[in-house]
Amino acid sequence: MRLAKSSGSSYGWALLCAAAFCLALPGFAAALDNPASVNATIEVRKQPMQFTWTACEPHCQGWINAVGIVTAETPKAFDDFTAGRDVAGMTVVLDSGGGSVNDAIALGRRWHELGLRTTVGTSVVIKTETGDRAAVLPDAYCESMCVFMLLSGKARYVPEGAHVRVHQIWMGDRAEDARAASYSADDLMIVERDIGRLAKYTFDMGGAGDLLYLALSIPPWENLHELSPAELRSTNLVTTDRVADVLPGGGTADAPVAGLVTKPVQDRFPGNVANTAVAGTIVSKPTKTAEAVPTGGVATSAPAEHQQ
């Protein structure tokens, strides 16, 4: 995926270019070679969505990190996390494989009410001679219902190097072998009801019909479709190509850099993870709703009629 780089912002440079820049930094390879660190990051992405706060004062405003799968508890978890904080107009940095349709819609509407801005990435700490600097790297994934949460932002930015992928919603407990599974009339009713809710939500958030068309064209037994820069724009998923519009005054890397603590590129994991035990933790089961969680492998190019 490739979008225009932002101009006139040193933090825009940090967001778009840090991944390549840091390859030459002392300590970077050691961070990636640490199995415990890598495994911990993978497990976090498989668990229910967690919210953390990145504060970068006095260099920038700070932002909210949203990492993991959306479950029935996620909307309340967000409200609990933000209780007592004035988060109106803040930015949410997403790294998520999707999850429950109805709960993701509820969370997206909540973000929209708060006027939050959205982007895709992973937060890191750059250690400099003058102190730690917070930054965001584009090595992240926003898949399935995460894409519709991205759509809720009043300003939406997808950096070059981030991956935004879509596919159909499906019954979460049968997504792994969707063709072989059996379905009742009630199951079909649930899926069609949730498609209707998703369509209303999409238009309420300012999304285009192209987004629904692209998502609903990819069945769960096919690989997720990664949106191209042209598709990101035609679907109204991005509203700006300037990182400063979502992370104003973001942390800079203008001081000499001594090292970097960072996360590796996101792994792929099964679509039914919301029903499994991960690292000894029982992950919450989904609500009675369709699911939009990754079920394919790596994304492939769209069919001819999807090319833009």
N, C-alpha and C positions, 0 to 999 in steps of 0.2 A: 504494500500500500504506500502511496506517495502523495503527500499534500504539500502545498506551497509552504515554505518556511516563513516564520514571522520575521518582521523587520523592526528595527529600532528598539529591540529589547534584548539585553544581555542574557536574561533568564530564558528567553525564547531559544537562544543558542544553546543554553545548558540543557533544556528539555529535549531538543531535537538531536543534539550532537554528543551528549555526554556518553552514550554507550560506546561510540567509537573512540572518543577522547580518552576514556578511562582505561582502555586496553593497555595504554602505555604507563599507567600509574603504578607505583610501588604498592604492593599489597592487594591489588585487584584480583590477580590470578589466585592468590591464596584464599580470598573470600569465596570464589567460585569452586575451589577444590575442597572446600570444607563440607564433607558429606552430611554432618549434623545440621549445618545451616541450610543446605539445600533441601534435606528431608523435612525440616521444620516448615519451610516455606511451602512445600508441596502439600503438607497436611493442612495448613491453614486454608489453602484454596479449596480443599475438599470438605471443609467443615461449614456449618451455617455461617452466613455473612457476619463479619465482625467489623465494628467501627472503631477507628482510632483517630486521634487528632495530631496533626503535624503543626507545631508552632515554629515559626521562623522569624519572630520579631527580633530585632527591629527591621529586618531585611524585607519582610513581606507580611501579608495578612494571616497566613496560616490556612489550612484546608483540612477536609475530612477524608479519610481513606475508607473505602467500602470494599472489603475483600471476602469472597466466598459465595456460597449458594444461598439463594433466597428461600426461606421456609416460612411456615405459618407464624413463627415468632419474630421474624425480621422487622416488620413495621414497629412492633412494640420495643424491640431492642434499640431501634433508632431513636424513638421517643425517649427511652430511658437514658440513652447516651447523651442526648442533647438537652435533657432536663436542666434548667437553670442556666443554660447558655443561650446567648443571642446569636443564632446561626443564620439568620436571614441574610440572603445574598452571598453566603459562603460558597465554596466550590467543593464538590465531591469528586474524588479521584477513584475511578472504578477499575477493578480487576476481578471479574466474575464470570462464571459459566452459566448463569441464568438461575432457573428454579421455578417455583410456583407462579403460575400466571396471575391469579387473583391477588396474591400477596405482593408480587412485583408491581402490579398496577396500583395497589393501595399505597405502596411506598413511593412510587413515581408521582402520584397525585399529591402526596404530602410534600415532596421536594418542590413540586411546582408551586404549591401554595406559599412556600417559604422563599420563593424566588432564587433557589439555588442554581449555581452553574455546574456544568458537568464536563468531565474529560476522562480519558483512559490513560492509565499509567501505574507505576509503582514508586512509592516514596523512598528516598534514600537520604543518608546523611553524608555529606562531603566534609571531611575533616581538613581544615586549613590551619595555617599558622596563626590566624586571628580568631579561630574558634570554629565550631561546627556550623555548616550551612545545610539547610534542607533543600532538596531538589526533587524533581519528578522525572523518571526515565520512562520511555515509551514501551519498554518490554513488557507488555501486558495484553490480556485478552478481554474482550467484552462480547459475550456470546449469548444467543437466544434471548431470554427476557432481560438480560443486562442491556441489550440494545435499546429496549423500550424505556428502561430507566435512564439511559443516556439521553433519550429524547425528551425527558421531563425538564431538562435544564433551560433556564432562560437564555443562557449563552452556552453553546456546545462546541467543543474543540476536540479533534482527533489528531494526534501527532503522527508524523511519519514514523513508521515502525510499529505502531500499535495495530492490533488485529480486531476487527469488528465483524462478527459472523452471525448468520441467521439460518433458521430452519423452521419447519412446522411445529406447532404445539401438538402434544400427544398425551395420552394417558401415561403418567410417569411410571407406574408399576409395570407397563408393558412396552416401554420404549426400546429396551435392549433387543427384543426380538419381535418387533411390531408386526411383521408379516405373519408370523406363526401364531400370534395371540388371537384369542377370540374376544368379541365385543358384543355387548348387549345394546338394546335400544337406549337405555339410560346412559350408557357410555357415550354413544353418539350424541345424545342430547347435551351432555356436559361439554364435549369438545365444541359443538356448534355454538352453545351459549357463550363459552369463553372466547371463541373467535369474534362473536359479536361485541363482547365487552372490550376485547383488544382493539377492534376496529374503532369503536367510539373513543377509546382512550387515545389512540394514535392521532385522530383528527383533533381531539381536544388539546393535545400537546403541540399541535402545529405540524405534525408529520404528514407526509404525502402518501397517496395510495400505492406508490411504487414500493414503499417499505413492506406493506402487507403482501403485495404481489410477490416480491422476492422471497419473503419468509415462507409464505404459504405454498410456494412452488417446490420446496425442498423437503421430501418426506424423511422420517427419522432413520431409514435404512441407507440414506445417502449421506455423503460428507457435507458438513456445513458449508454454506456459501460465504466466502469472504467478500465484503463489499469493497468495490473499487473506489478510488477518489471521486469519480464521476457519479457513482451510485450513492456515495455519502452525501453528495450535494443534491441529487435529484430526489432523494427521500427526505430531505430537510433535516437529516441527522446532524449535520454540522452547520453552524451559523456564522463561523468565523475561521479564518486561517491564521489568527494572531493569538499566540499563547497568552499574551498580556490581557486579553479579554476575559480569560477565565482564572488566571493567576496574576493579578495586577501586582507589579513590584516584586515579582517572585525572586527567590534566593538566587544570588549570583555566584559565579565561580571566578571572580576577578582576583582573588588572593591566591598565592601559591598553594597548590593542593598537595597535601602530604599522604593522603590515602583515601579509600572509599569503602564504605560498608554498603552493600547492595544486595538485591535479590536476583536470582537467576530467572531466565525466561520461563514462563508458566508451562507446566506439564499438561498433558491431556489426561482425562480421567473419565470413568464410565458415567453414562447418563443417569443411572439409578443410584448414584452416590447418596442422594438424600434419604435413602432407606437403609444404609449400611452403617456399620460401626467403623470408625476411623481412629486409629491410634488410641484405642481404648475408650473413646468417647462415642456415645450413642447419638447419632445425628437425628434431629427431629424428623418425623414423617411428614409428608406433604398433606395439605388440606385436600378435601374432595374437590379437586379441580384438575384441569389439564396441566401438563408440565411443559416447560420449554427448557430442556437441559441438553447439553451436548451428547450426541449419540454416535456421531461419525468420527472419522479420523481427520487427517489434515484436510484443509479446504481445497477444493478444486476449482478450476475456472468455470464460469457460468456457461450454460448452453448458449447457442448463438443468439437466441431471442433475448437473453439477459445481458448481452454485452452492450456497454455504453462507451 
